[in-house]
Amino acid sequence: MFLALDTSTLTLSLALVEREGDDVRVLEHVVVGPPKKQSEVLPSVVGELLERHGVALKSLEGLAFGLGPGSFTGLRIGLSCVKGLAYAAGLKVAGVSSLAAVALEGPVGPPLFTLAVARKDDLYLGRYRHVDGRAEALGPEEAMSPEEVAARMAAEPEALALGPALSDYRAALESHGVASSRLLQGPTFPSAVAIARLARFPEQQDLQALFALEPHYVRASEPERNPKFPPLPGPPPTARLKED
């Protein structure tokens, strides 16, 4: 039995699941959206979920977490909570791409463009294929404008788009020539259930790997991009960005 959660959007998705062969059985899936803030509700929601099922934190196999890309604030809040719980209870942690989790809710077969909001007029794009309960990556995750996403879709006429960004950017993509039939309805947030299905835990807890785990940053944050402020000590933002 383990917990899975995603905080890459303004909606918290949290699931308590059990292994069932190659799949998982969902004991409960909790969704908490705005106006509630994840920073205020996350620890209590986790505790209440475990209490409802009479489960002690230390008895869990581990914690599965959606690493993004997505909201910088949401990801930092979620991963800080996961690291704290895992360290305190000696739990293993598995990180999963939030865009891959979105792809797992798409149709089987065609190329899937999974989209999340990066900032105004800037989207995160993951290219995946849903195959046999897996999200097969077709390329690296990127950040680009709606116009660039439309151009990519024009170059891949079989591809379909889905994901949280379509709530706000469906009309923009259509204005750039993407047919409405290629823009799927939902999901509006990455599901913790999909995170759980994709999660693969290490053999044992590795504290060095746990402390080094970071969200999947596809681009630098706004403060890091602001030329008015000098960089903080430490590695440059580009050192944190996933290349593969």
N, C-alpha and C positions, 0 to 999 in steps of 0.2 A: 504494500500500500504506500502511495506517495502523494505529495501535493504538487500541483502544477499551477503556475500563474503567469499572467501577462499584464504589464503596466505600460506598454509602449504607446497607448492612446489615452484619452481622458477616461476611458472605461476600464475598470479593474475586472479581470476575468480570473476566477479562482476555482480549482476543481480538486476534489479528493477522489482518487481512483485506485483501482486494484488491477494488477496484472492478470490477464486472461488469455493465455497462449501468446500469440503475437500481437494481440490487441489489448485494450484496457476496458474495464467495466467502471462506469461512472457512478460513484456513490452519491455525489452531490456537486452541482455546478452553480457557483454564486457569481452574479454579475452586479456590479455597483458602478453606476454612471454619474455624470454631473447632475446636480451641482455639488455632490459630495466630492471631497478632495481625497485622493489616494493617500497623501501624507498623513491625513487625520484618521482614516478608517482602516488602513491595511493591517496593522498589527491586531486590532480587535476583531476584524473579520476572520483572519486566520485562526485566532484563538477560539472564536465562537463556532466556527465550522468543525474544528477538532473536538470541541466539547460536545456538540450535538451528536457526534458519532462515537463518543467515548474513547477517543484515540489520543494517546500521549505523543507529543512531538518526537520524543526520542525513539518511539517504536516505528517511525516511518522509515521506508527504504531510502528516501532522499527527497530533494526539491528540484523540480524542473522549472526553468525560467525562460521567458521569451526575451531574448537579448536585443530585440529591435531589428532593424532601425525604426526610430519613431521619436516620440517626445523625449528630449534630453532629460528634462526634470522627472518625468514619469519613470524612465528607465533607471535613473540614479536612485530614486526612492525605492523602487522595487528590488533592485539588486542589493542595495544596502540592507534591506530587510532580510532578503534571502541569505546573504553572507552572515549576518548576525545570528539568525536562527540555525544555520548549518554549523557554524563554529560552536555555538553554545550546546547543541545537541549531538554533535559529531556525525552530521549527515552528509551524504554525498550530494553533489549538485550537478545537474546537466543543463547546459545552455542550448537553446534552440532558436533559430531565426524566426522572428515573428512573421516575416513575409512568407516563409516556407509554410508556417502554420495556416496562413490564409489560403495558400495554394491547395492545401489538403482538403479544404472545403469547396474547391472548385471541381468542375467536371473532369472525369478521367479521359486522358488522351491528348487533347489539343494543347499547344503552348499557352501558358497562363502568365499574363502580366499582372503581378500583384502590386498594388499601389497604396502608399500611405503618404500622409502630408509631412513634408520636411519643414517648410516655412511657406510664407505667401509666394505663390507662383513657382514653387519648387516642390517636386514630388520624389519620394523614394520609389524605385522600381526594382522588383525582383522578377526574374524570368525563370519559371518552373514548369514542370510537367507532373501531373498527378498520376502515378503509376503504382498499382499494387499496394495501396496504402502508404506510399512514400511520396515525398516531394523531391523530384529529381531536378537539380539545378541545371539550367541551360546557359548560365553565364553569371558573372559577378553582380552583386547588388549595387545599384548606382543612384545618384541624385541628379535630376534633370527637370527641365521645364515641361509643362503640359504639351507644348508644341513639339518638343523633342520626343516625348512619349508617343504622340500621334504619328510622328515620322517613323519611329521604330515599328509601330503597329502596321503602318502602310507597307513596310518592308517584310512583314510577316503576316500575310493575309489570313492565315488560319488561327492566329492568336486571339484570345479573349482576355478582357481585363476585368479585374474584380478587386475589392479591398476597401479599406476605410476612406481613402481619398475620393472615391466616387461620390460620396455624399455631397461634397463641395465642388468637385471638378468635372462632373459628368458633362455639364453644358459646355465647359471650356474645351474638353476633348472633342465633343461633337462639332464645335465651331471650327476645329482644326481638321475636320474631315473623317473622324472615326464614327462609323455607323453605330446607331444606338443599340442594335442587336448584338454588337460585340462587347457592350458594357453591361456586365452581369449585375444583378441585384444582390447585395450583401456579399460577404459579411461586413458589418460596420466596425468590427474590432477583431483582433486575433483571439481565438478561443483557447482557453486553458486546456480544454479537452484535446484540441489538435496539438497543442504543445506537448501534452502527455503522450500522445500517440507517437510523436517524433522523438521523444527523449530517450537517450541511451546513457545509462549511468556508468561511471568508471568502476573498477573492481573495488576500490576503497576510497575513503576521503583522502584527498591530497591537499594539505593546507597551503602549500606554495601555489598550486593551481587555483585554489579557491580565492586566495588573496589577490592573485593576478587577473582574475576574471573581470572583464569589462564589457559594457554594452557594445553592440555592433555599431560603431560609429562609421557612417559612410561619408560624412563631411564634418568639418570643424563646426563648433558651436558659434553662435552670433558674437559673443564677446571675443572669442579667439579670432574672428574674422575682422574685428573692428580695428582699423589702423591707428586710431587715436590712443589705444592703450598698449603699453609694452607687454610682451609675452611674460607669463609667470615662469618661475624656475621649473625645470623638469623637461621631459621630452617634448618636442614640438608637436602640435596637434596631428600633423601628418603621420607621426609615429604610432598613433593610436588607431589609424584607419585600416580596416581590413582590406587586404589586397586581393585575396582569392575569392 
